[in-house]
Amino acid sequence: MSKIAICNIALAALGEDSIRSFDEQNKRARMAEVFFTPVQKYLLSQYDWSFARKFVSLQKLSGVEVPDGYYLYQLPSDCERVRDLWPKGSKQWWDVHGDTLMCKQSDEAYIYYTSTNIDPTKFPAPFAMLTATLLAVKMSPAITQDYKVTNSLFSQYKNEVKECWAGDANTSNDHISADNSPQGDSFVNPEGSFLPVDEYNGRL
């Protein structure tokens, strides 16, 4: 779906006429343009969506003062949220500082991250519909001035987002990796640190 198509689904949910472009001189077009990008970025930031996930090597920054044993890397310009270092679930320490990532990897750092540079026409249908619903929620007070409509749409959004997350989580086999390699699992001991599964079992 195009941006306009998604916006028109949101407007239809509000009982409003559709628009042909964001240049139209009416409140519907203005509100759609104002809210579309913030809604898209918000939804992308909330979950590790498979369609928006990227995997890259980072460029190490030199001449920057960091604590001994730590290294600073530049994050991509389209990085909405860092999800993990490679390999996923390795529990290597990392932290984000603005548009940089600090970690203990000295040679190369690879990350999984959620990108904002996603063409709306590439949105999976469930995410496009979710975007339209949240867009309707955000536009509703200005367009309808009816908080019953807004609250009803927000309840609909809360149900849709759970279904959308669940559907996206089933697009890979990451969830069975730990079962195939139980020695790679970790558990938290009473002191709050992680123990390999064999040590954990030894304490049962």
C-alpha positions as CSV (number, residue, x, y, z in Angstrom):
1,M,0.0,0.0,0.0
2,S,1.1,3.6,-0.6
3,K,1.2,6.2,2.1
4,I,-2.0,7.7,0.7
5,A,-3.7,4.3,0.7
6,I,-2.8,3.8,4.3
7,C,-4.0,7.2,5.2
8,N,-7.3,6.7,3.4
9,I,-7.9,3.5,5.4
10,A,-7.4,5.6,8.5
11,L,-9.8,8.2,7.3
12,A,-12.4,5.6,6.4
13,A,-12.2,4.3,10.0
14,L,-13.1,7.9,11.0
15,G,-16.0,8.1,8.6
16,E,-14.2,10.7,6.5
17,D,-13.7,11.2,2.8
18,S,-10.5,10.0,1.2
19,I,-7.7,12.2,-0.1
20,R,-5.7,12.1,-3.3
21,S,-2.5,13.8,-2.0
22,F,-1.0,15.5,1.0
23,D,-1.2,18.8,-0.9
24,E,-4.9,19.1,-0.6
25,Q,-6.1,22.2,1.3
26,N,-8.2,20.4,4.0
27,K,-7.7,19.2,7.5
28,R,-7.8,15.5,6.5
29,A,-4.7,15.9,4.3
30,R,-2.9,18.1,6.8
31,M,-3.5,15.7,9.7
32,A,-2.5,12.7,7.6
33,E,0.8,14.3,6.7
34,V,1.5,15.5,10.2
35,F,1.0,12.1,11.8
36,F,2.1,9.5,9.3
37,T,5.8,9.6,9.8
38,P,5.7,9.8,13.6
39,V,3.2,6.9,13.7
40,Q,5.4,4.8,11.4
41,K,8.6,5.5,13.4
42,Y,6.8,4.8,16.7
43,L,5.5,1.4,15.5
44,L,8.9,0.4,14.0
45,S,10.6,1.2,17.3
46,Q,8.2,-0.9,19.4
47,Y,9.1,-4.4,18.0
48,D,11.9,-6.2,16.1
49,W,9.8,-6.4,12.9
50,S,11.4,-8.9,10.5
51,F,10.6,-6.8,7.4
52,A,12.5,-3.8,8.9
53,R,15.4,-5.7,10.3
54,K,18.9,-5.1,9.0
55,F,22.3,-6.7,9.7
56,V,25.4,-4.7,9.2
57,S,29.0,-4.3,10.4
58,L,29.8,-1.1,12.2
59,Q,32.6,1.4,11.6
60,K,34.8,1.8,14.6
61,L,35.4,5.4,15.8
62,S,38.9,6.5,16.6
63,G,40.1,9.4,18.7
64,V,37.1,9.2,21.0
65,E,37.7,8.8,24.8
66,V,36.1,5.6,26.2
67,P,36.8,3.5,29.2
68,D,39.6,0.9,28.9
69,G,38.5,-2.3,27.2
70,Y,35.5,-0.6,25.4
71,Y,35.2,0.5,21.8
72,L,32.8,3.0,20.1
73,Y,31.1,2.3,16.8
74,Q,29.0,4.6,14.5
75,L,25.4,3.5,14.1
76,P,23.7,3.7,10.7
77,S,21.8,6.8,9.9
78,D,18.6,4.9,9.4
79,C,18.9,3.0,12.8
80,E,15.6,3.4,14.7
81,R,16.6,0.9,17.4
82,V,19.5,-1.5,18.0
83,R,18.2,-5.0,18.7
84,D,21.2,-7.1,19.4
85,L,24.9,-7.8,18.7
86,W,25.8,-10.7,16.5
87,P,25.4,-13.6,17.3
88,K,21.9,-13.0,18.6
89,G,21.4,-13.9,22.2
90,S,25.1,-14.0,22.9
91,K,24.6,-11.7,25.9
92,Q,27.7,-9.7,25.0
93,W,27.6,-6.3,26.7
94,W,26.6,-3.3,24.6
95,D,25.0,0.1,25.1
96,V,23.8,2.9,22.9
97,H,25.0,6.5,23.3
98,G,23.1,8.8,20.9
99,D,24.1,7.7,17.4
100,T,26.9,5.4,18.6
101,L,27.2,2.0,20.1
102,M,29.7,1.1,22.9
103,C,30.8,-2.5,23.4
104,K,33.8,-4.7,24.2
105,Q,34.4,-6.1,20.7
106,S,37.7,-4.7,19.5
107,D,37.9,-6.0,15.9
108,E,34.4,-5.9,14.4
109,A,31.0,-5.3,15.7
110,Y,27.9,-6.6,13.8
111,I,24.4,-5.6,14.9
112,Y,20.8,-6.3,14.1
113,Y,18.7,-3.2,14.0
114,T,15.4,-1.8,13.0
115,S,15.6,0.5,10.0
116,T,13.4,3.6,9.4
117,N,14.3,3.5,5.7
118,I,11.3,1.3,4.8
119,D,9.1,2.0,1.8
120,P,5.5,1.9,2.9
121,T,4.7,-0.1,-0.2
122,K,6.8,-2.8,1.2
123,F,4.9,-3.0,4.5
124,P,3.4,-6.4,5.1
125,A,-0.4,-6.1,5.0
126,P,-0.9,-6.6,8.8
127,F,1.6,-3.8,9.6
128,A,0.0,-1.5,7.0
129,M,-3.4,-2.0,8.6
130,L,-1.9,-1.5,12.1
131,T,-0.3,1.8,10.9
132,A,-3.7,2.9,9.6
133,T,-5.5,2.1,12.8
134,L,-3.0,4.0,15.0
135,L,-3.0,6.8,12.5
136,A,-6.8,7.0,12.9
137,V,-6.4,7.1,16.7
138,K,-4.0,10.1,16.4
139,M,-6.1,12.0,13.9
140,S,-9.4,11.3,15.6
141,P,-9.4,14.2,18.2
142,A,-8.6,16.8,15.6
143,I,-10.9,15.5,12.9
144,T,-13.9,14.0,14.8
145,Q,-13.7,15.8,18.2
146,D,-15.4,12.6,19.4
147,Y,-13.5,10.8,22.2
148,K,-15.8,7.8,22.1
149,V,-14.6,7.2,18.5
150,T,-11.0,7.7,19.6
151,N,-11.2,5.3,22.6
152,S,-12.9,2.7,20.4
153,L,-10.2,2.9,17.8
154,F,-7.5,2.8,20.5
155,S,-9.0,-0.5,21.9
156,Q,-9.0,-1.8,18.4
157,Y,-5.3,-0.9,18.0
158,K,-4.4,-2.6,21.3
159,N,-5.9,-5.9,19.9
160,E,-4.4,-5.5,16.5
161,V,-0.9,-4.8,17.7
162,K,-0.8,-8.1,19.7
163,E,-1.9,-10.1,16.7
164,C,0.6,-8.3,14.5
165,W,3.5,-9.0,16.9
166,A,2.5,-12.7,17.2
167,G,2.3,-13.1,13.4
168,D,5.7,-11.5,12.8
169,A,7.3,-13.6,15.5
170,N,6.3,-16.7,13.5
171,T,8.3,-15.7,10.4
172,S,11.6,-17.4,11.5
173,N,12.8,-20.4,13.5
174,D,14.7,-18.4,16.1
175,H,12.3,-19.6,18.8
176,I,13.5,-23.2,18.3
177,S,17.3,-22.5,18.3
178,A,17.6,-22.9,22.1
179,D,15.8,-26.2,22.1
180,N,18.2,-27.5,19.4
181,S,21.2,-26.4,21.4
182,P,20.3,-26.4,25.1
183,Q,23.9,-25.8,26.2
184,G,23.5,-22.3,24.6
185,D,20.7,-21.4,27.0
186,S,21.3,-19.2,30.0
187,F,19.4,-18.8,33.2
188,V,19.6,-16.1,35.9
189,N,20.9,-17.2,39.3
190,P,19.7,-15.6,42.6
191,E,22.5,-13.0,42.3
192,G,21.2,-11.8,39.0
193,S,24.0,-13.1,36.8
194,F,23.7,-15.7,34.0
195,L,24.6,-19.3,34.3
196,P,25.0,-21.8,31.4
197,V,22.3,-24.4,31.5
198,D,24.6,-27.3,32.7
199,E,25.7,-25.2,35.7
200,Y,22.1,-24.3,36.4
201,N,21.0,-27.9,36.3
202,G,23.8,-28.8,38.7
203,R,22.3,-26.5,41.3
204,L,18.8,-28.0,41.1
